[in-house]
Amino acid sequence: MTSSIAIIGAGSWGTALAIVLAPRFERIRLWAYETDLVERMASTRINDVFLSGFELPANVEPTADLAFALDRAEIVLGVMPSRFARRVYGAMLPHLSSKMRFVSATKGLENGTLLRMSEVAREVIDKRFQSRIAVLSGPTFAKEVARGEPTAVVISSEDQELAASIQREFSGPTFRLYTNDDPAGVEIGAALKNVIAIGAGICQGLGLGNNSIAALITRGLAEITRLAVAMGGQSRTLSGLAGLGDLVLTCTGELSRNRSVGIELAKGRKLSEIVSGMTMIAEGIETTTAAVDLARKSNIDMPITEQMDSILRGGRSPREAIRELMDRALKNE
């Protein structure tokens, strides 16, 4: 058993990972930015903001101190929101060691640089030493993972020894990891599925049926695959857990935050109003702009993503966006 892991980010996913990984580690330190939340978690053993109803195991230690969280950690698991990733990795840097192995479980792209999350981590960490980074992704709702429902995910790295070691140490009775050597494909799939899920929510909110949502998922997958391949990923990755599996779950599951945003947009609510009422971040909102920029930079056609951006940023009505997608020039599949 590996002795220590630091989980950086105590949102719903970070907290669920702490719960499911607790039997696999002697000590887990769960870092959160909010000191008041840490104090409550330490006293009540429950994350009442992001994952209420689930008790933290005894070996999970909440903390707001990065140095303490990282002290003697063998594995560092990054689960912070994408918008804060560079800042948090920068704050972690003085406390990191070349002996540490890193796992990125954040789904998104960095606006401006258009970097994937593992690329952001590597760019920061490699200022001190050459990092070993793997990516964790797949079809997961935090509540279901925390409940112990059987879940399968992907651990991806070009360093196959690293991926295999994380696979062994993270896998348990309810949490199964498959290795993969295509982090680019995995991370593009993880980020872009949130964008398509907003579209699926819009279809739901407009009262459209299963035909529309199935078409959106299928053509959305085609978009994601085109971009992933252009970024050096492998098309087969997008037919697996980190591609199709995660996309279907996020587009159809009741617990999907991004799908919920789409439903509310279809009802005519303003994006600012929707976001202000959310406890957790819907990553697809920010990823959409980065995805459009990346597609244009790579000369990749992504009409669904572009229409989602026109709704989120340009104020286009959801019904008009759907109509424009259907009115595009006819083509081969």
N, C-alpha and C positions, 0 to 999 in steps of 0.2 A: 504493500500500500504506500503510495506517495504521501509524504507527510503533510505538505502545506500547499494551498492554492489561494491566490488573491483574486477575488472577483470584483472588478472595478465597474461599478454601476449597479444600483439597487432598485432599478425599475422592475416591472413585472417579470421580464425575462431573466434578468440577473438574479432576482430572488428565487425564481423557479429553478434555475440552474444550481443555486446554492442548496436547495432542498433535495433535488434529485442526485446531486453529486456527494452529498454529505456522507453516505455510507462508504464512499470510495476514498475518502481522505481523513487523515487524523485531525486536521485543522483547516477550517475555511474562514478567511476574513473577507467580509462583505462590505465594500466601501460605498458610501453614499455621500453626496455633496451636502445634503441637508442635515445639519447637526441635530435639529429637533426630531427629525425622523429617526436618526440613529439612536437617540436617547429613548424614544418610545419602543423601537425594536429591541433594544437591550433589556428593557423592563418588561414588556408584554410578550416578547418573542414573536410579534406579528408585524408585518409591513402593512399598516392600516391605510396607506395611501395608494400603493401600486398593486398589492396582492393580498387583500384582506381575506381572512378565513383560513389561512395556512400558517401553522406554527413552524418557526425556524428550529431545526434540530439543535441539540445541545452543543455540537462542535462548530456551529456557525457563529462567528463573532462580528457583529456590526461595528463599524468604525467610520469616523469622518476624517481620520488621519491617514493620508496616503503613505507616509513613511512607515507607520505601524502596519498598515495593510500589506505592504510589500516586503516587510522584514522577513528574510529567510524563505520567501515564497519560491517554490520550484516551478510553478506554472502561474502565469498571469493571464487571466481571462478578461478581455475587454468587452464590456456590454454597455458602454455609455452611448447616448444618442449621437448620431453622426455629426451633428452641428458642433458638438463639444469635443469630438475625438482628438483633434490636433492639440487643443488646449490642455486636455487631461493628460495625454501622453507626454506633453512637454513638462507638466508639473510632476509626472512620475519619473522623469529621466534621471534626476540625481540619485534616486533610490533603486535603480535597476542594476542588474548584474548580468554579465555575459553567460552565466550558467542558467539563467531563466529561459524557459520556453514560453512562447506567447501564442495565445489563441484569440482571434478576433471573432466575436459573435454579433457585431454591429452590422445592421443592414442599411446600406445607403451609399451615396456618392458625396464627395465634398464639393460644394458649390465653388466656382472659381477655378480651382485646380483640376476638377473633374476626376480626381483620384478615387480609387476604391479604398475601403477602410484599411485593408492590410497594407496598402501602399502608403497611406498616411502614417500608420504606425511605423513602418520600416523607415520612412523618410526622417522621422523624428528620432527613433531609437538608434539608427545607424550613425548618428552624429557621435555616439559614444563607443559603440561596438557593433559588430555584424550580428543582426538579430535572426532568430529562428522563429518563423511565424506560420501558423496554420489558421485556417478559416473554418468556423463551425456554422452550418446553415441547414435548412430543411423545413419541412412542414410542421410547425409547432405553434400551438397556443399555450401560453405560459400556465394558465389555470389547469389545463389537461396534463401537462408535464408534472406540475406540482401535485396533482391528484394521484399520480402514479399510473396514468393510463399509458399503454404501450406506445412508444414513439420511436421513429427511425430518422436519423439525421446523417449528414455528411461531414466528415472532417477532411479538409483538403489542403494539400501543400505540395509544392514541387519537391520538397524534402520528404521522401517516402518514409524514411526512418522516423522522422518527427510525427507524421500523420499516424503511423502505426503505433507509436508509443502513446499518443493521446487517445487513440481508439481503445487500447487496452485499459488505460487508466480511467476513462470516462464511462465505458460501457457497463451496464448493469441489467438487472432483471426487467426493467421497464424502459430503458434508454439504450437503444442500439445504434452504434456508429458504423458507417461504411466509409472506407478510405477512398480518396480521389486525388488525382495529381493535377487538377485544373482549377486553381483558385480564381483565375480570371472569369471563367464560365460560371463558377459557383457564386461569386460576388455580384456579377452583372445580373444573374437570375434572381438573387436575393433582393437586390435593390429595385429592379424594374417591375417585379411582381406587385409591389405596392402601388405603382402607378396604374397598372391595369386593374387592380382591385378597386381603385376609385371609380374607374369606368364601369366595373361590374355593379358597384353600389348605385351609380347613376341609373343603370338599366333597371335595377330593382326599384329604385325610387320613382322612376317614371311609369312603373307598372308594366314594364315589358316582360315577356315570358322567358322560358328556358331556352328557346331557340336563340334569342338575342344574346343571352349570357354565354351560351356554348360557343357561339360565333366569336364573341369578344375574347374569350379565353384562348381559343384556337389561334385567331389572328394575332392576339397579343403575344402568344408564345413564339410565333413566327418573327415578330419584331424583336423580341428579346434575344432570340437565337441569332438573328442577323447582327445585332450589335455585339453580342458576346464573341462571335467568330471574328468580327472586325477588331476586337480588343485582344485577340490571341487566344480566345477560349475555344473549347471543343463543342461541336453541336450536340454530341451524344450526352454531354453533361446536362443540357437543358431538357432532355427527355427523362431525367431521373428525379431524385428527391429534391434537389436544390433548384430544379427548374419547374417541370410540370407539377410535381407534388406540392411544392410550396405555392405555386400559382393557383392551383385548384382550391387549396385550403383557404387562401387569403381572399379569393374571389367569391367564395360560396359560404364561408363560415360565419356564424352569427357573432363570433367574438372578434372579428377582424375590424380594427380601428379604421383602416383605410377604406374598406367597404362602407363603413358607417358614415364616413365623410362624404362619400359619393351619394348615399341615400339622402343625406341632409341637403346637399347641393341641389339634388333633383327636386326637393320640396321648395326650392326658392330661397333658402337661407344663405346669407353672406358667409364667405369663408372665414372672415375675422370673427364673426359671431360663433361659428362652429368651433373654431380653435380655442376661443376664450373659455368655452365650456368644457374642454377636454382636460383630464388629469394627465394623460399620457400623450406622447408625441406620435402623430401619424406620419411616419417617415416619408410616405409617398408624396406628401405635399411639397417638401423641399427637393426630393429626388427628381421630381418631374422636370424642373428647370434645368438641372444638371444633365439629365438624360437627353433633353432636346439639344442642348449645347454640344454634348458628346456625339449625338447622331449627326448633327450638321457638320461638325469637325471631321467626322469619319465618312461623310457623304452616304449615310444610311437612311433609307426611307422608313419612318416610324409614324404613320398617320394617327394611330390611336394615341400615342404619347403626345403628339403635337396638339391634338384636340383637347386632351386633358390639361395641357399647359394653357391653352386658349381659354378654358373655363376658369382655371385657378388664377391665372395672371391677367388675362384679357377681359374677363367679365362676360364671355360668351355664354349664352344660355345652354344648358345641357341638351335640351331637345334639338336645338340648332346644330350642335356639335355632332350628335348622332346622325342627323339628317345628312350632314356634309360627308360623313364617313360612308354612308350608303350611296351617295351621289358621285363618288369618285369614279374615274375612268375604269372600265372593266378590264380584267387582266387574268392571266393564268394563276392558279394557286402556286 
